[in-house]
Structures are given as C-alpha cells and as structure tokens.
Amino acid sequence: MSVEEYLQFENAAIEKHEFYKGEVFAISGAKLTHNRITVNTLAAIGTVVKHKKCQPYNSDQRIYIDQHKLFIYPDISIFCDEVITLNNDE
C-alpha cells in the first residue's frame, strides 16, 4: 500500500492501523494497567512542560517517521518545536 492509500484508508477507518514500508497493521486496545501507566506518565509530563514550548500528546496522535516510512500511534509523544505534517495531515 502506498502512503497516500494508507492515509485515505486510515482516515476512513473506525479502528487504528499502523503502517510500515507499505504494510498495514491493526492496533489492539490496551489493558487497564497499561492505560493507568500511560495516563499517569502523560499527566506528569504535562506538569513538567506546562510553561515550556513543548506539548505532550496521547495515543490518538499519529506520527510519521520518514526515514523508516512508518506511521505509528505511540502511547505518548512530545513536540517541542513546530509540528510538521505530511501533506497537511492533521
């Protein structure tokens, strides 16, 4: 699948999928303990970066890593500079 096909597919999908070098993988939901750890970590990071130019995001934020041709939904991501999107992908 091409990057463009993946983005069209993913934007229309109900569930999340990751993309790696043309292959698409469905993502399963996390367990209760995993979610607790993620929420607590995200809250702690949010407190640390509150008055800085950094912004934390949760697992709903899709990230593209060009050098690996990879789209992922990490549990937590932090952007400290301008967010650059691929083809204005929000």
Secondary structure, DSSP 8 states (H G I E B T S, - for coil): --HHHHHHHHHH-SS-EEEETTEEEE-----HHHHHHHHHHHHHHHHHTTTSS-EEE-TTS-EEEGGGTEEE--S-EEE-S----STT--
